[in-house]
Amino acid sequence: MPFDGNKWSDNKMVPYAEMLKVIESHWPTLTRLSDHPNDTSKAYKVQGFAGQIGFITSMSDLFCASCNRLRITADGNMKVCLFGNTEVSLRDALRSKSTSQEKLLALIGAAVGRKKKQHAGMFNIVKMKNRPMILIGG
């Protein structure tokens, strides 16, 4: 995924549909499992094998509309989208003696309310300034 410092290259990305075709050509009994609401991965199983595989398709088959994830970074910032470069400092709000629970909930609610319908797409994300994944956490 395109984050600062990971040398993302569009031509190295294999889209979800293409990965499925390759796997299904070797294991035709690949079956899609039922997802739960808000899942970020698409789970599959091959009959006769233990375990399952999952695809997180954030770059080639967006699931932004059903994403309900919030991320808190190690330094106390909240991100409403992993690929967004906007953060809200919960650390500063929590350290402030004047921040009531109601103000904190309003701060979080306002950030969630500003969440975009979907991220900018893989060709635009790579141009955005964003923390490396190691500094976001996950």
N, C-alpha and C positions, 0 to 999 in steps of 0.2 A: 504494500500500500504506500502511496506517496507521502512521505514525511520528510522533513528536513534531515539531511545527512544520510539517507539510506540509498542514495544513487538510483532512484526510481527511473525506470526506462519503460515507456509505453510498449515498445516492441518486444519486451520480455513477458508481458502480461498475457496469460492464457484465460480467455473468457470462460465463464461458467458453462455455457452451452457446449463449447468445444471440449472442455474437460469431461463432461457427461458423455459425449459421443465416443471419446477415446476409451473410457472405462466400460461403457456399454458394449463396445466392439469386442472386448475381452471377456466380460462377464454380463451376458445378456439378461441374467436374472436380477440385475440391479433394480431395486424397488424403492420408490420414494416412501419415506415414513411420514406419519402425521406430524405436523408442526403444531406447536402451541402458539396462541396469540403472542405477538411481540418477540418471537424467536428471531435471532439474528443469523442462524444457520439453517441450511436446508439439509435434512438428514436422509441418508440412504442406507440400505442393507443389501448384501448379496446373499441369496439363499444358499444355505449349506456352510456359511462362514460365521464365526463368532464376531461380535462387534458390529460397528457401523462406521460410516464416514459422513462427514458434514462439510458443506461448503459455505463459507461466509462470502457472500456475493456483492459486497459493498461497492465494487468498482464496475461490474458488468451487468448486474441485475439488482437495481436499487431496492432497498426495503425501508427507506427513510420514513415513509408514511406510517409504518407500524412500529417504528423504533421508539421505545420509551426509556432509553438509557440516559443516565446522567453520570458523569465521571468527576470524581474529586481527585485532583492531583496531589502529590506529596507535599507541595507547598501551600495547599489550602485553596486552590482555585477550582471553580466548578466549570465544566465544559458541558454544554447541552448537545454538542455534536463532536464526535471524535475528530472529524475532518475540518471542523470550523476553527478559526483562529481567534474567536472571541471567548474570553474567560471572565468570570465574576469572582472577586475575592471574597470567599466565605471566611477566610482566616481573619481578615481585617474587621469584618462585621462581627465575628465572634469575640474578638479581642476588645472591641469597643464596649465600654460600659453602658453606652446609651442604646445599644441594639437589643430591643425586646424580642421575644419569640415571634410576635406579630410582624415586626420589621424584618426579621430574618425570613419568615415565610413569604412576605411580600417581595423581598429581594430575589428569592429562589423562583417564585411564581412569575415575576417580571422576566427573568432570564429564560424560563421555559416558554413564556409567551412570545418571546422574540425568536424562538427557534424557527429556522427556515423550513419550508416544505421538503426540500431535499438539498443534499450537499451540491457543490459546484460541478461535480463530474470529474473524472480522472484527468482530463486534459487541462482543466482549470485549477484543480487542487494542487497540482505539481508546481504551479506558479505562485501559490499563496505561501506566506510566511507562517509556519506552524511549528510547534515544538517537535523534536524527534520523539518517537513513540516511547523510548526509554525514559523520557522526562514527563510523559503524560501518565504512564502507568497502564498496566493491562497485560 
